[in-house]
Structures are given as structure tokens and as C-alpha cells.
Amino acid sequence: MELATARLRLDRLRHGDAAALLAYRADPAVSRYQGWRPASLDDAAGFIQRQQAVVFDTLGSWFQFALRLRDSGELVGDLGLHFVDADTVEFGVTLSPAHQGRRLAAEAVRAALALMFDDLKRHRVYASVDPRNIACIALLERLGMRKEAHFRESWRDGDAWADDVVYAMLAREWGGRG
Ligand SMILES: CC(C)(COP(=O)(O)OP(=O)(O)OC[C@H]1O[C@@H](n2cnc3c(N)ncnc32)[C@H](O)[C@@H]1OP(=O)(O)O)[C@@H](O)C(=O)NCCC(=O)NCCS
């Protein structure tokens, strides 16, 4: 599965991406509100290895797109799609700090939303985010997603309890945006 936007190419992660993936995913500022942080090059390579076996749109699986600059091919981030069931998809997006603040994530997510709603005819797409993650919340609101839940102290963040908010979009809310 491959997608293209004005500035990005979305395709599969490759073995050669491990060092670049590690560099931004292990950055504490990037992993602060995320469930996975690679501890080593082996960890990043293992993640990519497991992704090679994932068949796109398999219910229950996460498929991780690589986000590459169209011009240079540089890996600048990744976008995960969780095929929850036949109607519902969850996503998460991550950008290398060097490429944040250019609305690249919105460009990538819009392409993924078009694929989910227009091509795969999904009914609902959602993202779950820590309410302290201001950049991510700004992104979700800019995309026109609705805040539909705020769970109090729903997950353990080290020694503390943390909240979790859910933003969603329905197919009929996407209509016209693509
Ligand atoms: C969330 C993330 C993907 C956004 O990517 P991005 O391409 O840099 O996003 P944008 O350039 O559209 O910026 C997002 C918005 O956050 C705002 N923002 C960024 N940092 C901010 C801060 N510290 N305080 C307030 N607003 C901030 C930007 O101004 C922008 O708002 P706007 O669109 O209204 O102008 C990126 O910050 C990231 O990778 N974060 C680390 C990983 C992560 O937590 N991912 C979320 C998991 S779902």
C-alpha cells in the first residue's frame, strides 16, 4: 500500500529505516506521550521486521506507514493504522522533531482518512491522546475531529496516573473534506 501527498510519500517501513526510526522515536520529546519507545537499534529493527509480516487491513493489526519526503526520500515520521474491526480504525502519527511544525502530520493523516473513508468505506476513525499533548490535540482539531471522551486516570504513566482523550470522525463528517 502506497500513498502520495504534495510533500510526502507513504509506504512500508524498510530494513534500512532502522537507524532513522530509532533517532526520532527514541527522542524523549517524541516518546513522552507514546506507548512505544525503542531502546536500541535492534529494537527498531525488530519493529520493522514484524511490520514486514503485517498484511494491510487485517482486522486487529497495526500497519505502520513510513512518512518520507517526496523530494529526498528521507524518513521523517510514521503513521500507524489500527484496523480495530470492519467499521473502525484507530491511528497514531509521529514526526521527527526536525520536521515538526510544518503541518506535515496533517497532510499525512488527511491522506489516510481519505483512504479509510473513500476507498475502504470505514464508518469511524479515532485517535487516543494524552490531554497534555498540545501539538497532537491541535492537529486533531485542525483535522476537524470531534472530542468525544475524556477518561480520567485511565493509564499508568510511570509512577503516576494519566488521562486519555479520544477524538473521532465519522464517514459523514469527512464528506466533502477530501
Ligand atoms: C503531534 C505531531 C505529529 C504533530 O505534527 P506536526 O506536523 O508538527 O503538526 P503541525 O505542524 O500541524 O502542528 C500541530 C499544531 O500544534 C501546535 N503546537 C505545536 N507545539 C505546540 C506547543 N508546544 N504548544 C502549543 N501548540 C503547539 C502548532 O502550532 C500547530 O497548531 P496549528 O495547526 O493550529 O497552527 C508531532 O508534534 C509529533 O510527532 N509529536 C510527538 C509524537 C506524538 O506525541 N504523536 C501523537 C500520537 S497520536
Ligand as a Chemical Component Dictionary entry (heavy atoms), coordinates in Angstrom:
data_LIG
# 
_chem_comp.id                   LIG 
_chem_comp.type                 NON-POLYMER 
_chem_comp.pdbx_formal_charge   0 
_chem_comp.three_letter_code    LIG 
# 
loop_
_chem_comp_atom.comp_id 
_chem_comp_atom.atom_id 
_chem_comp_atom.alt_atom_id 
_chem_comp_atom.type_symbol 
_chem_comp_atom.charge 
_chem_comp_atom.model_Cartn_x 
_chem_comp_atom.model_Cartn_y 
_chem_comp_atom.model_Cartn_z 
_chem_comp_atom.pdbx_ordinal 
LIG C1  C1  C 0 1.701  15.553 17.069 1  
LIG C2  C2  C 0 2.629  15.734 15.879 2  
LIG C3  C3  C 0 2.540  14.510 14.982 3  
LIG C4  C4  C 0 2.161  16.986 15.089 4  
LIG O1  O1  O 0 2.891  17.060 13.875 5  
LIG P1  P1  P 0 3.222  18.429 13.091 6  
LIG O2  O2  O 0 3.276  18.161 11.638 7  
LIG O3  O3  O 0 4.388  19.075 13.733 8  
LIG O4  O4  O 0 1.944  19.254 13.364 9  
LIG P2  P2  P 0 1.637  20.725 12.931 10 
LIG O5  O5  O 0 2.783  21.373 12.216 11 
LIG O6  O6  O 0 0.326  20.680 12.214 12 
LIG O7  O7  O 0 1.448  21.422 14.348 13 
LIG C5  C5  C 0 0.400  20.981 15.145 14 
LIG C6  C6  C 0 -0.193 22.137 15.899 15 
LIG O8  O8  O 0 0.371  22.123 17.205 16 
LIG C7  C7  C 0 0.759  23.411 17.546 17 
LIG N1  N1  N 0 1.831  23.239 18.529 18 
LIG C8  C8  C 0 2.975  22.550 18.381 19 
LIG N2  N2  N 0 3.670  22.582 19.526 20 
LIG C9  C9  C 0 2.945  23.314 20.399 21 
LIG C10 C10 C 0 3.132  23.721 21.743 22 
LIG N3  N3  N 0 4.195  23.352 22.427 23 
LIG N4  N4  N 0 2.168  24.469 22.319 24 
LIG C11 C11 C 0 1.064  24.832 21.633 25 
LIG N5  N5  N 0 0.825  24.466 20.375 26 
LIG C12 C12 C 0 1.773  23.722 19.759 27 
LIG C13 C13 C 0 1.149  24.036 16.258 28 
LIG O9  O9  O 0 1.131  25.445 16.327 29 
LIG C14 C14 C 0 0.044  23.516 15.353 30 
LIG O10 O10 O 0 -1.165 24.232 15.558 31 
LIG P3  P3  P 0 -1.938 24.925 14.346 32 
LIG O11 O11 O 0 -2.125 23.863 13.283 33 
LIG O12 O12 O 0 -3.222 25.381 14.925 34 
LIG O13 O13 O 0 -1.023 26.021 13.886 35 
LIG C15 C15 C 0 4.091  15.976 16.299 36 
LIG O14 O14 O 0 4.122  17.063 17.201 37 
LIG C16 C16 C 0 4.738  14.747 16.945 38 
LIG O15 O15 O 0 5.264  13.891 16.255 39 
LIG N6  N6  N 0 4.713  14.655 18.299 40 
LIG C17 C17 C 0 5.378  13.550 19.003 41 
LIG C18 C18 C 0 4.662  12.233 18.784 42 
LIG C19 C19 C 0 3.257  12.227 19.347 43 
LIG O16 O16 O 0 3.029  12.522 20.513 44 
LIG N7  N7  N 0 2.307  11.867 18.495 45 
LIG C20 C20 C 0 0.910  11.841 18.847 46 
LIG C21 C21 C 0 0.408  10.467 18.907 47 
LIG S1  S1  S 0 -1.232 10.415 18.202 48 
# 
loop_
_chem_comp_bond.comp_id 
_chem_comp_bond.atom_id_1 
_chem_comp_bond.atom_id_2 
_chem_comp_bond.value_order 
_chem_comp_bond.pdbx_ordinal 
LIG C1  C2  SING 1  
LIG C2  C3  SING 2  
LIG C2  C4  SING 3  
LIG C2  C15 SING 4  
LIG C4  O1  SING 5  
LIG O1  P1  SING 6  
LIG P1  O2  DOUB 7  
LIG P1  O3  SING 8  
LIG P1  O4  SING 9  
LIG O4  P2  SING 10 
LIG P2  O5  DOUB 11 
LIG P2  O6  SING 12 
LIG P2  O7  SING 13 
LIG O7  C5  SING 14 
LIG C5  C6  SING 15 
LIG C6  O8  SING 16 
LIG C6  C14 SING 17 
LIG O8  C7  SING 18 
LIG C7  N1  SING 19 
LIG C7  C13 SING 20 
LIG N1  C8  SING 21 
LIG N1  C12 SING 22 
LIG C8  N2  DOUB 23 
LIG N2  C9  SING 24 
LIG C9  C10 SING 25 
LIG C9  C12 DOUB 26 
LIG C10 N3  SING 27 
LIG C10 N4  DOUB 28 
LIG N4  C11 SING 29 
LIG C11 N5  DOUB 30 
LIG N5  C12 SING 31 
LIG C13 O9  SING 32 
LIG C13 C14 SING 33 
LIG C14 O10 SING 34 
LIG O10 P3  SING 35 
LIG P3  O11 DOUB 36 
LIG P3  O12 SING 37 
LIG P3  O13 SING 38 
LIG C15 O14 SING 39 
LIG C15 C16 SING 40 
LIG C16 O15 DOUB 41 
LIG C16 N6  SING 42 
LIG N6  C17 SING 43 
LIG C17 C18 SING 44 
LIG C18 C19 SING 45 
LIG C19 O16 DOUB 46 
LIG C19 N7  SING 47 
LIG N7  C20 SING 48 
LIG C20 C21 SING 49 
LIG C21 S1  SING 50 
# 
